[in-house]
């Protein structure tokens, strides 16, 4: 089978996401190509992956339409793994093969960043965009066609940002003008949005089934890949049955994900922790907290962002995902940097709801009160300056601080103070029960 994909990243996510897609497409006879994996950082796991012939087991576990599902896949989509720090020539010579068409990456959110200390003659450049520029320049010099580049890093406009970095390196290294023209005309840096929880090596009895598989991977059943453009003819993901959306604009889907999935997490996290509940699954098994989330979603979040087939379907999938018995998603980890998360994920819904309806949404406003209460009387993990501000100021002063919320929320002070008093008098769960009866 030909090698057609260059993949930056050997981690759990791509092995439980793109490599799984590739494997299924190959085995269904819809595609004919394997991925060459590039280790993006020193000290990676390429040698270990090659040692087991780049094959591994993947288990998908979760809830779909209310039913528990389990799937086992033996993944054979990777042909080899290259450590460019030890085999730079093997890496750079990939540019000479015309069969390569796609580049896929997941190098963490920090991976798409410009590092001005990188030099063209580094073997290789330390940064991922630097390595990519080296490869692309050799491809250009060989007179070959460019690539469709599909970054999966969780940053806004990931394709656009990656392209900016590559163009900066071309300028820094004073590469010939024809290279920049070729980048623009022959390559497509595509913005994408990915969504799947990949939990990696299992902590349960699954590991005993494959004692020699060091790359055993586990993930939830749910997946979503939103891709700006349409390359279905070359990469038949939808035909293979995957939840892939080809679109001209990924932004509306980003809004749906952030406001619904991330918004649900962030609106619930403080109340759950104050109620002594440790995991998302436990929260969904609690009648009060699950009903609180349901009301937030159905009566405040969805009507505000716009109810349509896509947003409603995604919201329904969130409840399935939160009930996944195979993932112990801890609220403490979700709670990290909750103030900045709230300002991006929940506050826009609160403000838009107020603009539409003339009043603030009661349940999401209680979520804000829970958040302030948690920061005042618990041990939150956040920037020291944020924690100090929340602990040492009045509720009115906290809400008026635009550095926290990117806007002045003084108008909410009376209601949020009342809700904080309720939490103090009744406890967080009883306060949620009270607001549900309002």
N, C-alpha and C positions, 0 to 999 in steps of 0.2 A: 504493500500500500504506500502511496506517495506521502511525502511530508508537505503539508500545505499551510500549516499554521505555526507561527513563531509566538510562543507564550512566555511572557515575563512573569514569573512567579510560580513556585512549586508548592505553595501553601494549601491549607485545607479548603479555602473558599473556592478557588478555581477548580480544584479536583472534585469538589462536590457540586459544581455549577457548570462551567463551560466544558470541562473534560467529560462530564457525564452526558451533556447534550451531544458532544461530538461522537462519543461511543455509541449512543443510541442511533444517531443518524447513520453511522457506518453499518451497524448491525441490521438496520432496516433497509439497507441498500439504497439509501437516499444520498449518500455522500461517500467520497473515496479519498480520505486523507487523515493523517495523524498530526499531532502537535509535537514540536520540539520545544522543550521547556528550558528557559534560561533562568539560572539562579541569579536574582537581582542583587544580592548582598553576599559579602564574604561570610564564611562559616555557615552556609546553608546546607541543604540536605540532598544535593544532587547525587553524590556518591552512593548514598543509601538507596535512593530511588532507582538508580541504574543497577544496583546490586540485586534488586528484586525484579529486574527486567521491566521496570516502569509500569508494572501492573499492580492493581490493588482492589480491595473490596470496598464497596460503598453501600451503606444502609440508609434508606430514607424512611423516616418514621413520623407520623403525625396524624392529624384529624382533618378529614376532607368531607364536607357536607355532613358533618356530625358523626361520621364513622371513622374509627381508628384504622389506619392503613400502615402496612409495613412492606417495604420492597428491598430486595437484595440485588445488586448489580456488580458484576466483575468487570472493572474498567480496563480497557486495553487501547485507549485512545492516544497514549503518549508513546512516541517511538524512542526517544532518548532525552537525557537531561544534560545540559552543558553548564559547567562552571566557568564563566569567562575570566575569572581571576586566575584559573589554572590552565585554561585552554582558550586563550583569546583568539587564536587563529581559527579554531573550530567554530567559534561563535561568529566571527566577522565574515567567514566564508559562506555563511548561510545566505548572505546577500547575493551570491552568485547563482543561486538556484532559482530559475524562473517559475518553478512550481509553487513557491510560496506566494500566497495571496492575502492572508489575513495575519494581523498582529493583535494579540489579546494580552491584556495586562491586569494585574492586581498587585500593586506594590505598596499597599496601605495608603491612607489619605495623604501621608507626608511624601509619598513616592513621586508625585508629579510636582517637582520643585526645581527651580533653577539654582545651580551651584556654580558660582563664578570661578571657583578654584579648579574646576574640571578643565583639562587640556585635551586637545584633539588627539595627541599622541599617547595619552594614558592607555594602559592595556589591562583593564578597560577603564572608562570613566566611572567615578564612584556613583554618580546619580543615574537613575533610570532614563531620564530624557537625554542625558549625555551619551549613554550607551546606544540609545535608539538613534541619535543623530549620527554617530559613527557608522552604524549599520546602514542607515538610509543614504549616507554620502557614498559609501562603497556601491550600493545598489545603483545610484545615479551614475557613477563613473563606469559601471558595466553596461550602461545603456538599456537597462531593463525597466519594465513597468513598475509602478509603485504598489502601495498596499492599501487595503481597507483596514484601518486601525481602530480597534474596539476596546478602549480602556474601561475597566470595571471599578476603578477607584471611586470611593464615595465622596466625591467633591462635585460641586455644581459645575456644569459645562466641562466635564472632564476631557473630552476630545479637544475642545477649543483651548483649554489651558495647557494641554500637552503640546499642541501645535505651537503655542506661544513660546514655550520653553525651547523647542527645537529651533525655531527661527532665531531666538536669542543666541543659541550656540553657533548657528551659522554666521551670525554677525560678530560674535566674540572671537571666533576662530578665523574670521575673514575668509570664509569659504566662497568659492566663485559664484557669481550672480546666477549662473545657469542652474545651480543647485536649488536656490530659492524658487526659481520659476518652476522647476521640476516638482518641488514639494507641493506647490500650489496646484499644479495641473494634473499630476499623476497620482496623488495620494489623497485619501479621504480620512480626516481625523474626526471620528464620529462621537457625538455626545450620547452617552447611554446612562441608564438608571438600572441598577440591579437590586434584587430583593430576594434573599433566602437566608435563613439562619443555618449556618454550617457549624456544627458543634465539634467536629474533629474526631480525634481518637476517643472511642467510647469509654465510659467509666462503669459500664454494667457488664453483664455476662456475655455481651456480643464479642468482646475482645477474646474470650476463650475459644470462640469458633475459628479464629484465624491467628494462632499464637505467633506465627512467623511474619505476619504482615505488619510492618512498622508504619505503613501509610493507610491503614484501615481508617475510613472516614465515615462520619455520620452527618446527616442533615435532615431538616424538616421536609415534608412532602411539598409544601407550597414553594413556588418560585415565580419570579416575574423578571423579564428583561425588556426594558423599553429602549428602542434603538432609533435614533434619528436617521432616516433614510430607509431604503428598501433593498436588501440584498438577498431576498428569499430565493431568487433564481440560483444564486451561487451557494447560499448557506440555508438550506430548507428547514429552518427551525420550526416554523408553524406546521409544515407538512408532517413533521415528525411528532407533532402533538404537544409542543411546548407552549407555555404561556408567554409568548413573545409578541410585542407590539411594535410594528414598523410605523413610524410616524414622522411628520415634518417638524414636530416640536415636542420635546420631552417635558417641557415645563409644567403643563397641566397635570401630568402624571406624577411629577415630583411633588406638586402641591397636594395631590391626593394622598401620596405616601406619607408626607411630613405631617399633614393635618390629621389624618385618620390613624395610621399605625403609630407613628412617633407621638402624635398628640394624645392618643389613648394611653400610651405608656406614661407620658409626662403628667397628664391630668390625674392619674391614679396613684402615682408612685408615693407621694407624701402621705396621702390618706391611708394607703396600705401599710406603710412603715409605722405610722402612728397607731395603727390598729394591731400591730404586732404580727403582721403577716409577712413572711419572708420571700415567697416566690409568686410569680404571675399565676401559675397553676392553682396555688392555694387561694388566691384572690378570686379566681373564677368559680371556685367551689363554695365561696361565701355568698350567701343570698343577698346581703345588703350591698356589698362592694360590686358584685357582678351586675346587680340591678342599677346601681349608680352609674357604672360604665355604660350600660345599655341606654340609659336615659341621656347621658352626655352625648353618646354617639347618634342616637336616633332623633333626638329633639333639639340638639344644639349644634353639633359639629356638621352633620350631613346637610341639614337645611341651610346652613350658612355657606358652605363651600359649593353647594349645588348638587342636588340628588339626580343622578342619572344612572344608567346601567353599569357604567364602569365604577363609579364611586360607591354605589350600593353593593356591588359584587365584592369590591375590595374590602368594604366594611364588614361584610359577612365573613370573609376569609380571616379577618383579624380575630374574630371570636373563636374560630376553629384553631387558629395558631396559638392564641392565649391558653386554650384548653389542652394543648399538646402534652400528654402525660410523660413524654420521653425527654422533655427539655425542662430542666430546673432553672428557669431564668430568674435570678435573684434581683429583688427590688433594690438592694444596696448598690449593685453594679449599674442599674438603670439610673439611680439617683445622682450619679456623678455629674457635677456642674449643672444642677437642675435649674438654676436661675436663668442662665443663658439659653438652655433648652426650652424653658417655658416661654421666653420672649419670642422664640422663633416658631415653636410648634403649637402653642395654645393661645397665646395672647392675640395674635392676628384674628383668630376665630372669635374671641371675646369681643374685640373691637368692631369687627364686621357685623356680628350679631347685634350689637348695640346700634350700629348705624342703620341696620335693616328694621329693627323692631322697637327702637326707642328705649329699651331697657337692657341691662346686662344679663347674660345667661346665669341663672342661679347656681347651677351645678358646677360649671366651669369657674365661676367666681369663688365657690367654696373650695375648689381645687387650689386656687391662688392663696386663699386663707390657710389651707393645709400646708402649702409650701412655706409660707412665712412662719407659721407655727413650728414646722419642722426645723427650720434654720435657727429659730430663736431658742428652742429648748432641746434639740437633739444634737448629734455630732455630724453635720453635713460635710461632704467632701466637695470642696470648691476652692476657688482662689481665696487666699487669705483676706484680701481686701473686701471681697463679696461677703464672706462669713462675718467679718467684723461689722460691716455696715448693717447687715440683717440683725445681728445680735444686739447692737448698741444703739439702735435708733427706734423711734416710735413707728407704728404701722403707717401713719400719715407721712412721715419722713421717708420711709422706705418706698412707698408708692410714688412719691414725688421725685425720686431719684432717677433721672433719665439715663444715667450711666448703667443702671441695672436693666431697664426695660426698653431703652431706646425711645421712650416717650414718657410724659408726665401722666401718672395714673391717679392724681389727687382726687378726681371725681369719684373714685371707687372707695375712698378711705373709710367713709361711714359704714358702708355695707361690709367691707372686708373686716373692719374692726368688730362689728357685730358678730360676724361668722367666727372670728378668732375667739371671741368670748364664749360662743357656743361650744367650740372645740375644747376650750379650757374647762368649761363646766360639765360637759357631757362625755367628752372623749371623741375621737375622730369618727369612729364607726357610728355612734349615736347621732353625731351631727349630720352624717350622711343620711341616716334613716330619717332624721327630722326634715332635711331638705327634700327628700323624696316624697314626703307627705304634704309639702307646701303646694 
